[in-house]
Amino acid sequence: MDALDVARWQFGVTTVYHFLFVPLTIGLSTLVAVLQTIWLRTGDERYLRLTKFYGKLFLINFAMGIVTGIVQEFQFGMNWSDYSRFVGDIFGAPLAIEALLAFFLESTFLGLWIFGWDRLPKRVHLACIWIAAIGSTVSAYFILAANSWMQNPVGYRVNPDTGRAELTDFMAVLTNKVTLITFPHTIAGAFLVAGALMTAVGLWHLMRHRTEEFRPAVKLGAWVTLVAAATVAITGDTQGKIMTDVQPMKMAAAEALYQTEQPAAFSVLTVGTLDGSREIFALKIPYLLSWLGTGDPNGTVHGINDLQAQYTAQYGPGDYSPVIPVTYWTFRLMIGLGMAGALIALIALWAQRRGRIPTNRWLLRSTLILPVLPLLANISGWVFTEMGRQPWLVFGEMLTRDGVSRSVSLTEVLTSFTAFTLLYAALAAVEVKLLLRYAKAGLPDVAAPAPSEEDRPLAFAY
């Protein structure tokens, strides 16, 4: 083990941990805004109580997301300084906009929403949570634009004198075809997580305590989960075709496809050699991989071995394939866990139709795992995305081994990795405890805010 291995582990652990909070923040902020909008339009106090209930869960998650996200910025300069030096002109632009525009937009108006109850006019207060929700979505776009550039670098040139990548077309970076499909796919995944959480908590209270006021939340959350799952599937199909075009090795690794096939079958289960060089046994669905990768059931999908030979001739000697078992199984976990979460939401929606209160014990127990399934699916998708790009840090331009800081020793990286891992473990315990405590507490006993001067009807004195 060397500094590169530990630096990769540290970045992976901190990134995955931070991403535990991202999809819930994006999705739940919008759902809370929807609940508050319904309350404002209908005057139904149930929706005010639901707004404050789920708003509290959202704020706990948002606070943890900020704490864990700060570490991400430091890692680029600490452990990946050569990478930062190479792509700083490009990678820094969307991240700077995200921090200066989107994040401050999100945090500023979220603060107004938190402290604006009974102080701001109701419509202005509602606008604050909507602006915060929009800010979190815009923030995601700029971050995804930076990440997508690593997957498919565009709008740049490498200066031969400085050896650095220089930005030539910022709009090309923002309209990268990988960004344009990754963004809706990621946002749909976020709503899948948020909808599942809303469904699970509401269903638990509905079944356990027969709290009828949670029924609207169960319906809203379940429908959001189902629509999000369908959107994830549609955008994922398009994303697979773009991935086959710009990163054919990642698609081949996702299927453990060693030899080029036309047509190519989709592997339901593959057993390969320990070194990942060839398959021993595979259970396949004919033509499906060709359709997923090219849109043509008879399309050609290039295999790992042929792509390895092509990259060796193009970039020089080396191993250009990722860790096949990791990419193969994370791809399937991403799909399987997401579908399982959507299935539970569908059952929950059917079980409480026509005002019924579900009594199935299995369904009650499933509320404990329902929020976790789409969250693990999201994480599996990101592990697949990043591990499937290996050994490239920037595809076709910089290998991962060339981006690590040369001045950081194994001991230094190992020390920071251990410290951050322990700190994150403690934060995870705090997060789970807080979420469970406030989720079990049930709806708050609140009165509707008194109307402000703006909300009151005009009165004329004579």
WORA-V881168 format. One record per pair of residues at least 24 apart in sequence whose C-alpha atoms are under 8 Angstrom apart, sorted by the first residue. I is the first residue (numbers start at 1). J is the second residue. Records with the same first field share a line. If there is no record, write none. Layout:
I: J + J
This chain:
2: 410
3: 408 + 409 + 410 + 411 + 413 + 414
4: 401 + 404
6: 410 + 413 + 414 + 417
7: 79 + 404 + 413 + 414 + 417
9: 417
10: 417
11: 72 + 75
13: 421
14: 68 + 71 + 72 + 420 + 421
15: 72
16: 379 + 383
17: 68 + 424
18: 65 + 68 + 69
19: 65 + 379
20: 375 + 379
21: 61 + 62 + 64 + 65
22: 65 + 190
23: 187 + 189 + 190 + 191 + 193 + 194 + 375
24: 58 + 61 + 190 + 191 + 193 + 194
25: 58 + 61 + 62 + 65 + 136 + 190 + 194
26: 133 + 136 + 137 + 187 + 190 + 191
27: 187 + 190 + 191 + 192 + 193 + 194 + 195
28: 54 + 58 + 191 + 194 + 195
29: 55 + 58 + 129 + 130 + 132 + 133
30: 129 + 130 + 133 + 134
31: 194
32: 129
33: 126 + 129 + 130 + 133
36: 126
37: 126
40: 122 + 123
45: 447 + 448
46: 213
48: 448
49: 443 + 444 + 445 + 446
50: 214 + 217 + 443
52: 443 + 444
53: 439 + 442 + 443 + 444
54: 198
56: 438
57: 435 + 438 + 439
60: 431 + 434 + 435
61: 431
64: 427 + 431
68: 424
78: 405 + 408
79: 404 + 405 + 408 + 413
80: 403 + 404 + 405
81: 403 + 404 + 405
82: 402 + 403 + 404 + 405 + 406
83: 402 + 403 + 404
84: 403
85: 164
86: 163 + 164 + 165
87: 164 + 165 + 166
88: 165
89: 165 + 166 + 167
90: 146 + 156 + 165 + 166 + 167
91: 146 + 149
94: 142 + 143 + 145 + 146
95: 142 + 143 + 146
97: 142
98: 138 + 139 + 140 + 142 + 143
99: 139
102: 135 + 136 + 138 + 139
103: 135 + 136 + 139
105: 131 + 132 + 135
106: 131 + 132 + 133 + 134 + 135 + 136
107: 132
108: 132
117: 449
118: 449 + 450 + 451 + 452
119: 452
120: 452
121: 451 + 452 + 453 + 454 + 455
122: 451 + 452 + 455
137: 187
140: 183
141: 179 + 183
142: 174
144: 179 + 182 + 183
145: 173 + 174 + 176 + 179
146: 173
148: 176 + 178 + 179 + 182
149: 173 + 176 + 394
150: 393 + 394 + 395
151: 178 + 246 + 247 + 389 + 394 + 395
152: 176 + 178 + 246 + 247 + 394 + 395
153: 394 + 395
177: 242
178: 239 + 242 + 243
181: 235 + 238 + 239
182: 235 + 239
184: 235
185: 231 + 232 + 235 + 236
186: 232
188: 228 + 229 + 231 + 232
189: 228 + 229 + 232 + 374 + 378
190: 378
191: 224 + 225 + 228
192: 224 + 225 + 226 + 228 + 229 + 338 + 342 + 374
193: 225 + 371 + 372 + 374 + 375
194: 221 + 225 + 371
195: 220 + 221 + 222 + 223 + 224 + 225
196: 221 + 222 + 225 + 341 + 342 + 345 + 370 + 371 + 374
197: 221 + 370 + 371
198: 222
199: 345
200: 366 + 367 + 368 + 370 + 371
201: 367 + 439
203: 348 + 364 + 367
204: 364 + 367
205: 440 + 442
206: 357
207: 357 + 358 + 359 + 364
208: 364
210: 357
218: 348 + 349
219: 349
222: 345 + 346 + 348 + 349
223: 345 + 349
225: 342 + 345
226: 342 + 345 + 346
229: 338 + 339 + 342
237: 292
240: 292 + 293
241: 292 + 293 + 294 + 295
242: 293
243: 293
244: 293 + 294 + 301
247: 389
248: 301 + 302 + 307
249: 302 + 303 + 304 + 307 + 321 + 388
250: 322 + 327 + 388 + 389
251: 293
252: 301 + 302 + 303 + 304
253: 304 + 321 + 322 + 323 + 324 + 327 + 328 + 388
254: 324 + 327 + 328 + 329 + 331 + 388
255: 328
256: 304 + 324 + 325 + 328
257: 302 + 303 + 304
258: 303 + 304 + 305 + 306
259: 302 + 303 + 304 + 305 + 306
260: 300 + 301 + 302 + 303 + 304 + 306
261: 300 + 301 + 302 + 303
262: 290 + 298 + 299 + 300 + 301
263: 287 + 289 + 290 + 297 + 298 + 299 + 300 + 301
264: 288 + 289 + 290 + 297 + 298 + 299 + 300 + 301
265: 289 + 290
266: 290
276: 323 + 324 + 325
319: 391
320: 390 + 391
321: 390 + 391
322: 387 + 388 + 389 + 390 + 391
323: 387 + 388
326: 384 + 387
327: 383 + 384 + 387 + 388
330: 380 + 381 + 383 + 384
331: 380 + 381 + 384
333: 377 + 380
334: 376 + 377 + 378 + 379 + 380 + 381
335: 377
336: 377
337: 373 + 374 + 376 + 377
338: 373 + 374 + 377 + 378
340: 373
341: 370 + 371 + 373 + 374
344: 370
345: 370
